[in-house]
Amino acid sequence: MSRRHVRKMLRQMASGEPVEVTLAMATMKKLSRLAFIAQQFGYEYADIRQGGPQGNGFVMLIVPDPGPQARARAAENWARYPNASDGGALPPLVPEEVELLKARITFDITAKYTDRQRILLTGVGAVPLAVPIGFALGTGITAMVLAGAVWAGLMALLPVGFTVNRHFRAKYAALLRAAGFTQVTDQAGRSRYVPPGGQLPGTSPEGGPAAFRSGPATG
């Protein structure tokens, strides 16, 4: 988790609007730490998807948390760490909370697509990888045959990917349930987990969108 990413995120959060945090080749550890810092300054983790400028990273959505505890925590931390958005000191990480955020983020990634959707996405995504390899090893018809073989080889790895995906999904679902999180279904029909007594991020108790301005005091 670089200070540059934290600084950029906190400055975006000053708008009081939902923020998309884009990281190329990010790890779940880095994402969960960023989500924890956002949580200390009035935002909460909302969702995650694969993407980014080159499609090789993750885009994490964080939204303002309108809860009174979140507001109080944000006000206290902005007062205690006024230079956080300029690269200054930050609240210390709490390992247990970071681990739960990591569990939520990892579960959301593994539950993002059905197996059928993953097959389609992998099939399309494997083409740009297979074709250059085929033409690097041969020409004409030979190159096309080699490209097809590489594509088939990549697709043959899908069952392994499915097994690994289900393992992590079950592992982190169990961890979240043990911590008191509740399984819910979002508007897209996806399975998600919410904190004890909480709701899906970005919604008010009445079910509508909620937001508030979060940032260091001015004036």
VOMARKE-144457 format. One record per residue: residue in three letters; x negated, z, y of N, C-alpha, C in turn. Coordinates in steps of 0.05 Angstrom, whole numbers, padded with zeros to 5 digits, always signed. Layout:
ALAXZYXZYXZY;...
This chain:
MET-00017+00000-00024+00000+00000+00000-00018+00000+00025;SER-00020-00023+00038-00038-00025+00061-00024-00015+00086;ARG-00040-00005+00105-00029+00004+00130-00016-00020+00145;ARG-00026-00044+00141-00014-00067+00154+00015-00071+00145;HIS+00020-00069+00119+00047-00072+00109+00065-00050+00120;VAL+00055-00025+00120+00071-00003+00130+00077-00007+00160;ARG+00057-00014+00175+00061-00018+00204+00082-00040+00209;LYS+00080-00062+00195+00099-00084+00199+00127-00075+00192;MET+00130-00061+00170+00156-00052+00161+00169-00033+00181;LEU+00153-00013+00190+00164+00007+00209+00172-00006+00235;ARG+00157-00026+00244+00164-00039+00269+00190-00055+00265;GLN+00194-00068+00242+00219-00082+00237+00242-00063+00235;MET+00238-00039+00224+00259-00019+00222+00269-00009+00249;ALA+00253-00012+00270+00261-00003+00296+00285-00018+00307;SER+00292-00041+00294+00315-00056+00303+00341-00043+00294;GLY+00339-00025+00273+00364-00013+00263+00380-00032+00245;GLU+00368-00055+00239+00382-00075+00221+00369-00075+00194;PRO+00383-00086+00174+00370-00089+00147+00344-00104+00150;VAL+00325-00096+00134+00298-00108+00135+00290-00118+00107;GLU+00279-00142+00106+00268-00153+00081+00238-00150+00082;VAL+00227-00136+00063+00198-00131+00061+00187-00151+00040;THR+00171-00170+00049+00161-00190+00031+00132-00185+00024;LEU+00126-00183-00001+00098-00179-00010+00091-00199-00032;ALA+00069-00212-00029+00059-00230-00050+00044-00215-00071;MET+00050-00220-00096+00035-00208-00118+00036-00177-00117;ALA+00058-00166-00109+00060-00137-00106+00065-00124-00133;THR+00056-00099-00135+00062-00083-00158+00086-00065-00153;MET+00098-00055-00174+00121-00037-00171+00111-00011-00157;LYS+00087-00003-00162+00076+00021-00149+00074+00017-00119;LYS+00065-00006-00110+00063-00011-00081+00091-00012-00068;LEU+00109-00026-00081+00136-00028-00071+00150-00001-00069;SER+00147+00015-00090+00160+00042-00089+00148+00060-00068;ARG+00122+00057-00062+00110+00073-00041+00120+00064-00014;LEU+00123+00038-00010+00134+00028+00015+00163+00038+00019;ALA+00178+00037-00003+00206+00046-00002+00207+00076+00005;PHE+00189+00091-00006+00188+00120+00001+00183+00124+00030;ILE+00163+00110+00042+00158+00112+00070+00182+00105+00087;ALA+00195+00083+00079+00219+00075+00094+00240+00097+00093;GLN+00242+00110+00070+00261+00132+00067+00256+00155+00085;GLN+00231+00159+00092+00224+00181+00110+00231+00176+00139;PHE+00237+00151+00145+00242+00144+00173+00270+00131+00176;GLY+00289+00140+00159+00317+00132+00164+00328+00108+00149;TYR+00312+00097+00131+00321+00074+00115+00323+00082+00086;GLU+00335+00064+00070+00335+00069+00041+00332+00042+00026;TYR+00321+00044+00003+00318+00021-00014+00346+00010-00022;ALA+00350-00016-00021+00376-00028-00027+00375-00047-00051;ASP+00354-00064-00052+00353-00084-00074+00326-00098-00074;ILE+00321-00113-00094+00296-00127-00098+00301-00154-00111;ARG+00285-00174-00104+00287-00200-00117+00259-00212-00117;GLN+00255-00230-00135+00230-00245-00136+00232-00267-00115;GLY+00209-00273-00102+00209-00293-00082+00185-00291-00064;GLY+00188-00298-00039+00166-00298-00020+00159-00327-00013;PRO+00140-00330+00005+00133-00357+00015+00125-00377-00007;GLN+00110-00367-00027+00102-00385-00049+00118-00379-00074;GLY+00137-00361-00073+00153-00354-00096+00139-00337-00116;ASN+00116-00326-00108+00100-00311-00128+00099-00281-00122;GLY+00118-00271-00106+00119-00243-00099+00146-00231-00102;PHE+00151-00211-00086+00177-00197-00086+00187-00194-00057;VAL+00213-00194-00055+00226-00188-00029+00244-00164-00033;MET+00237-00142-00020+00251-00117-00022+00269-00113+00002;LEU+00294-00108-00003+00313-00103+00019+00316-00073+00024;ILE+00312-00065+00048+00317-00037+00056+00337-00037+00079;VAL+00354-00017+00079+00376-00016+00098+00377+00011+00111;PRO+00389+00013+00135+00392+00039+00148+00409+00058+00131;ASP+00400+00083+00129+00415+00104+00115+00430+00120+00136;PRO+00457+00118+00136+00473+00132+00156+00478+00161+00151;GLY+00469+00171+00128+00475+00199+00121+00462+00219+00140;PRO+00475+00242+00144+00464+00262+00163+00436+00272+00155;GLN+00431+00275+00128+00405+00284+00120+00384+00264+00126;ALA+00390+00238+00122+00371+00217+00129+00365+00216+00158;ARG+00386+00219+00175+00382+00219+00204+00364+00242+00212;ALA+00369+00266+00201+00353+00290+00208+00324+00286+00199;ARG+00321+00275+00175+00294+00271+00164+00279+00250+00182;ALA+00293+00229+00190+00280+00209+00206+00272+00220+00233;ALA+00290+00235+00246+00283+00247+00272+00259+00266+00270;GLU+00258+00282+00249+00236+00301+00245+00210+00286+00241;ASN+00211+00265+00224+00186+00250+00218+00176+00233+00242;TRP+00195+00222+00257+00186+00207+00281+00173+00226+00301;ALA+00184+00251+00302+00172+00270+00321+00144+00280+00310;ARG+00142+00282+00284+00117+00292+00273+00096+00270+00270;TYR+00105+00245+00266+00086+00223+00263+00093+00201+00282;PRO+00091+00206+00308+00100+00187+00329+00084+00160+00328;ASN+00060+00160+00317+00044+00136+00317+00044+00121+00290;ALA+00064+00128+00273+00065+00116+00247+00067+00086+00247;SER+00083+00075+00266+00086+00046+00267+00062+00032+00280;ASP+00043+00048+00290+00019+00036+00301-00006+00041+00284;GLY-00001+00048+00259-00023+00053+00240-00032+00082+00239;GLY-00017+00100+00251-00024+00128+00251-00017+00142+00225;ALA-00018+00169+00226-00013+00185+00202+00015+00181+00192;LEU+00019+00184+00166+00044+00181+00153+00052+00206+00137;PRO+00077+00210+00132+00085+00233+00114+00072+00230+00087;PRO+00063+00252+00075+00051+00250+00048+00070+00241+00027;LEU+00060+00226+00008+00076+00216-00014+00084+00240-00032;VAL+00109+00239-00042+00118+00259-00062+00120+00244-00088;PRO+00102+00249-00107+00100+00233-00131+00126+00231-00147;GLU+00141+00253-00148+00166+00252-00164+00186+00233-00151;GLU+00188+00233-00125+00207+00215-00111+00198+00186-00113;VAL+00172+00182-00111+00161+00155-00113+00166+00144-00141;GLU+00163+00161-00161+00168+00152-00189+00197+00144-00193;LEU+00216+00158-00181+00244+00151-00184+00250+00125-00170;LEU+00238+00121-00147+00241+00095-00133+00230+00072-00150;LYS+00207+00078-00162+00195+00057-00180+00214+00051-00203;ALA+00227+00071-00214+00246+00067-00236+00270+00050-00227;ARG+00280+00056-00203+00303+00041-00192+00295+00012-00188;ILE+00272+00007-00175+00263-00020-00169+00258-00035-00194;THR+00244-00023-00213+00238-00037-00238+00264-00043-00254;PHE+00282-00024-00255+00308-00030-00269+00322-00053-00255;ASP+00323-00053-00229+00337-00075-00215+00325-00102-00220;ILE+00298-00103-00222+00285-00128-00228+00292-00137-00256;THR+00291-00119-00275+00296-00126-00303+00326-00133-00308;ALA+00343-00123-00291+00372-00128-00295+00383-00150-00276;LYS+00364-00163-00262+00372-00182-00241+00386-00207-00254;TYR+00375-00216-00276+00386-00240-00289+00393-00236-00318;THR+00412-00251-00327+00419-00251-00356+00398-00267-00371;ASP+00398-00264-00397+00379-00280-00414+00382-00310-00409;ARG+00407-00319-00407+00412-00347-00403+00400-00356-00377;GLN+00404-00340-00355+00393-00347-00329+00362-00347-00330;ARG+00351-00329-00345+00322-00328-00347+00311-00353-00362;ILE+00325-00362-00382+00317-00387-00396+00317-00410-00377;LEU+00338-00413-00361+00340-00435-00342+00318-00433-00321;LEU+00314-00409-00310+00294-00406-00289+00266-00411-00300;THR+00261-00401-00324+00234-00405-00336+00230-00435-00343;GLY+00251-00448-00353+00248-00476-00359+00241-00493-00335;VAL+00255-00487-00313+00249-00502-00288+00222-00494-00277;GLY+00216-00468-00277+00191-00459-00266+00166-00467-00282;ALA+00170-00473-00308+00147-00481-00325+00138-00510-00320;VAL+00156-00526-00309+00149-00554-00305+00125-00558-00286;PRO+00125-00545-00262+00102-00549-00244+00076-00538-00256;LEU+00078-00520-00276+00054-00511-00289+00044-00530-00311;ALA+00064-00540-00326+00057-00557-00349+00047-00585-00342;VAL+00059-00597-00322+00052-00625-00314+00023-00627-00305;PRO+00013-00610-00286-00015-00613-00278-00034-00609-00301;ILE-00028-00590-00319-00045-00586-00343-00046-00610-00360;GLY-00023-00622-00365-00022-00646-00381-00039-00669-00370;PHE-00037-00674-00344-00052-00696-00331-00081-00689-00327;ALA-00088-00663-00328-00116-00655-00327-00130-00660-00354;LEU-00114-00661-00375-00125-00664-00402-00123-00693-00413;GLY-00106-00709-00400-00102-00736-00410-00091-00754-00389;THR-00084-00779-00396-00072-00798-00378-00049-00812-00391;GLY-00031-00823-00375-00009-00839-00385+00009-00823-00405;ILE+00015-00837-00427+00033-00825-00447+00021-00799-00458;THR-00005-00799-00462-00019-00775-00473-00015-00751-00455;ALA-00017-00756-00429-00013-00734-00410+00015-00723-00411;MET+00035-00741-00413+00062-00732-00415+00067-00716-00440;VAL+00055-00725-00463+00058-00710-00488+00046-00683-00486;LEU+00022-00682-00474+00008-00656-00471+00024-00637-00452;ALA+00035-00649-00431+00051-00633-00413+00076-00621-00427;GLY+00088-00638-00444+00111-00628-00460+00103-00606-00479;ALA+00080-00608-00491+00070-00588-00509+00065-00562-00495;VAL+00053-00564-00471+00048-00540-00455+00074-00527-00447;TRP+00093-00543-00439+00120-00532-00431+00133-00518-00454;ALA+00132-00531-00478+00144-00519-00502+00130-00492-00509;GLY+00103-00492-00505+00089-00467-00511+00097-00444-00492;LEU+00101-00451-00467+00109-00431-00448+00137-00421-00455;MET+00155-00439-00462+00182-00431-00469+00183-00414-00494;ALA+00163-00419-00512+00162-00404-00537+00156-00374-00533;LEU+00145-00368-00509+00138-00340-00502+00162-00325-00492;LEU+00184-00338-00488+00208-00325-00477+00218-00301-00493;PRO+00220-00303-00520+00229-00280-00536+00212-00255-00531;VAL+00186-00259-00528+00168-00236-00522+00176-00225-00495;GLY+00181-00242-00475+00188-00233-00449+00215-00217-00449;PHE+00234-00227-00465+00259-00214-00467+00256-00186-00479;THR+00239-00183-00499+00234-00157-00512+00222-00137-00492;VAL+00202-00147-00478+00189-00130-00458+00208-00122-00436;ASN+00224-00141-00427+00244-00135-00406+00264-00114-00414;ARG+00274-00116-00439+00294-00097-00449+00281-00069-00452;HIS+00256-00068-00460+00241-00043-00463+00240-00028-00437;PHE+00231-00042-00416+00228-00029-00390+00255-00022-00378;ARG+00275-00039-00383+00302-00032-00372+00313-00007-00385;ALA+00309-00004-00412+00319+00020-00426+00303+00044-00417;LYS+00277+00041-00414+00259+00063-00407+00267+00075-00380;TYR+00270+00058-00360+00276+00067-00333+00305+00076-00329;ALA+00323+00064-00345+00350+00073-00344+00352+00102-00354;ALA+00337+00108-00376+00337+00135-00387+00325+00155-00367;LEU+00304+00147-00353+00291+00164-00333+00311+00170-00311;LEU+00325+00150-00301+00344+00154-00279+00367+00172-00288;ARG+00378+00167-00311+00400+00184-00321+00391+00213-00323;ALA+00366+00218-00333+00356+00245-00336+00354+00258-00308;ALA+00349+00243-00287+00347+00254-00260+00374+00256-00246;GLY+00396+00250-00261+00422+00254-00249+00434+00229-00236;PHE+00420+00206-00238+00431+00182-00226+00454+00172-00242;THR+00472+00158-00228+00497+00148-00240+00496+00118-00242;GLN+00504+00107-00265+00505+00078-00268+00531+00067-00256;VAL+00528+00047-00240+00551+00034-00227+00548+00004-00230;THR+00569-00011-00222+00568-00040-00222+00572-00050-00194;ASP+00554-00067-00184+00557-00076-00157+00576-00099-00155;GLN+00580-00110-00131+00599-00132-00127+00592-00157-00142;ALA+00567-00160-00149+00558-00184-00164+00561-00180-00194;GLY+00570-00156-00202+00573-00150-00231+00548-00140-00244;ARG+00527-00133-00228+00502-00123-00238+00504-00093-00242;SER+00490-00084-00262+00488-00055-00268+00466-00044-00249;ARG+00473-00022-00235+00454-00009-00217+00456+00021-00221;TYR+00437+00036-00209+00437+00065-00210+00436+00076-00182;VAL+00453+00096-00177+00454+00109-00150+00447+00138-00153;PRO+00436+00150-00132+00428+00178-00133+00452+00197-00138;PRO+00448+00221-00146+00470+00240-00150+00487+00243-00125;GLY+00513+00239-00128+00531+00241-00105+00529+00219-00085;GLY+00514+00198-00092+00509+00176-00073+00526+00152-00080;GLN+00521+00130-00066+00535+00105-00070+00514+00082-00068;LEU+00523+00058-00072+00505+00035-00069+00494+00034-00041;PRO+00468+00031-00038+00456+00030-00011+00469+00009+00007;GLY+00471+00016+00033+00482-00003+00052+00512-00002+00055;THR+00525+00017+00042+00554+00019+00045+00561+00047+00055;SER+00582+00048+00070+00592+00074+00080+00610+00086+00059;PRO+00618+00112+00062+00636+00124+00042+00662+00108+00039;GLU+00670+00093+00060+00694+00077+00058+00690+00050+00044;GLY+00664+00044+00038+00658+00020+00024+00648-00003+00041;GLY+00648+00001+00068+00639-00021+00085+00610-00018+00092;PRO+00599-00037+00107+00571-00036+00115+00567-00013+00135;ALA+00543-00001+00135+00537+00020+00153+00509+00017+00163;ALA+00504+00023+00188+00477+00021+00198+00474+00038+00223;PHE+00450+00046+00229+00445+00061+00254+00417+00055+00263;ARG+00411+00058+00288+00385+00051+00298+00365+00073+00290;SER+00343+00064+00279+00322+00083+00271+00296+00076+00284;GLY+00283+00095+00297+00257+00089+00309+00248+00112+00326;PRO+00224+00111+00336+00214+00133+00352+00229+00135+00378;ALA+00232+00159+00387+00247+00164+00412+00233+00150+00435;THR+00249+00139+00453+00237+00126+00477+00250+00138+00502;GLY+00237+00134+00525+00248+00143+00550+00244+00173+00555;
